[in-house]
Amino acid sequence: MWNRLKAILADFFQQADLVLLGLCCAATVFGMVLIASATHYMDAAKMLRYVGVQGVAMLLGFCVYVFMSMVDIEIVLKKWKWLVLFNLVFIGLLKTPFGVGGASTGNQAWLKFPGIPFQIGPAEVVKITFTLLLAKQLAWLREEKRDLRSFPAAAQVAGHTLALMGWYVVISGDMGNALTFFFIFLCMAFAAGFALRWFALLFAGCGIGFAAAWVLELIPGYMMDRFRVLFDHSYDALDTGWQQTRSLMAIGSGGLFGQGYMNGTQTQSSFPQSLPNRWTDFIFSVCGEELGLVGCLAVITLLAVIIFRVLRVARNAQTPFHCYICVGMAAMLIYQTVVNIGMCLFVMPTIGVTLPFFSYGGSSVLTLFAAMGVVSGIKKRSPALWRPRRQR
């Protein structure tokens, strides 16, 4: 057994994407540094708990990365019906006593199991399984010689996406994570070569539907207020716009080099009206206040390099199926990065999307490492395309 384990690890270190693993670990450690500062205003025990949970999640994530690098996804997806059932049941658990949420947000998007020190977001896990299933569906349509530019093909894939989004929104009330599925679908469909006219039709339909829901006041009031405040920052500034106003103040006060680590005015304040959710949704604001523009650019650069690394694996993938998976994983990172930073800069509504690898969240870190492990496994199975060419 020991020899078998050594052989597996040797194979991993020889062929897996160690660069991607290093980038993920670097981003997570950077995030832990920011989380330590964001929770420093509490007592030492709480700060150590937050940092400790994130550290344990990273170590477990490392193991998950190794495991997922060894898994052959094509074999797993031969049982794709079980994955579909898993998605439906896992989301459905939110309606059981394990489901928890916040009265202020109207969402019930987390699971709390006894003995686990952090909550689990079903959307975090389902993003991965959804990406795998969508890639399988696109590859099947391609293998069956279906015209991916045709309406029936587009309708099948869009129907899969909208059905999962609808199920998730009905169960959880969380629109922010539901839109992640939609963005993953858009990127994967574009990579598969869907006709642009279907994208235009989809966007037009969504726009008309949103406008009608707004006029008929079918959208919950708190959601409408979050859009109104984007165009008028003075609208309900002490309630709906309060979080993002504080975020802008924190980032703006940091200047070029910041106020200094663990010296941020709002980050280190225990006053209730200071920067909210500073170790989760607004961790980027903590970075802006204490490390300034330089720190923010470091965060953006690190995430951009991870995304480009994933896209490079997609470009070198041996099969369209593997390519679609990598595009979906990159789309997940792009969506969360852009939306979270947009929230902190007050150009996007607050929808509870965290910053990948940096925000506090054990389940988020674990699933991100799992997703990147899948990408590493695809790179591992395309070795010939990654070897340096010999000079003639």
Buried (B, 14 or more C-beta within 10 A) or exposed (E): EEEEEEEBEEEBEEBBBBBBBEBBBBBBEBBBBBBBBBBBBBEEEEBBBBBEBBBBBBEBBBEBBBBBBBEEBEEBBEEBEEBBEBBBEBBBBBEEEBBEBEEEBBBBBBBEEEEEEBBBBBBBBBBBBBBBBBBBBBBBBBEEEBEBBBEEBBEBBBEBBBEBBEBBBEBBBBBBBBBBBBBBBBBBBEBBEBBEEBBEBBEEEEEEEEEEEEEEEEBEEEBBBBBBBBEEEEEBEEEBBBBBBBBBBBBEBBEEEBBEBBEBBBBBEEEEEBBBBBBBBBBBBBBBBBBBBEBBEEBBEBBBBBBEBBBBBBEBBEBBBBBBBBBBBBBBBBBBBBBBBBBBBBEBBBBBBBBBBBBBBBBBBBBBBBBBBBBBBBBBBBEEEEEEEEEE
